[in-house]
Amino acid sequence: MPEPVPPPSLPVTWRPRRGRIAAYTAATVIVVGSIVFAVVLPEPFTLADKIAMVGLGCLMAAVLHLLGRCRVVADDEGVTVVNPVRTHRYSWPEVLDVTLIEGEPWAKIDFSDGATVGAMGIMGSEKALARRQAAELDALIRLRAEARGPADPPA
């Protein structure tokens, strides 16, 4: 059984490292490449074509930004899970557990209403980092659950 991890001080943000580096590096290469390509396009292409080329590069970079912005933030009020398209905000009494199963792409957070949300900010591919991040979040969940006390069970 892994050693217990002390809860980190709040606020704390967990992000994947390699995923962010890959997403923003690729976005930069695509935007710069589309600008260079638009500049060197030969004569039959018009200004509108060149602008469309740069616009397409920026659109691809925006999609990569959606992947790069993933994170999990814990503060005094609760947990915010930022995934590519949706942001979920939960108060501490709603958060029950975090699980990171070997081979899963990201951690999952269970809530008192029966919902489970994938937390793409804790990427399973980053093995040791992801285990530590999930353990820190779990320690915060346990601490906040104890702070609720027996008179305040999860909703």
Buried (B, 14 or more C-beta within 10 A) or exposed (E): EEEEBEBBEEEBEBBBEEBBEBBBEBBEEBBEEBBEBBEEBEEEEEEEEBEBBBEBBBEBBEEBEEBBBBBBBBEEEBBBBBBEEEEBEBEBBBBBBBEBEEEBEBBBBBBBEEEEBBBBBBBBEBEEBBBBBBBBBBBBBEEBBEEEEEEEEEE
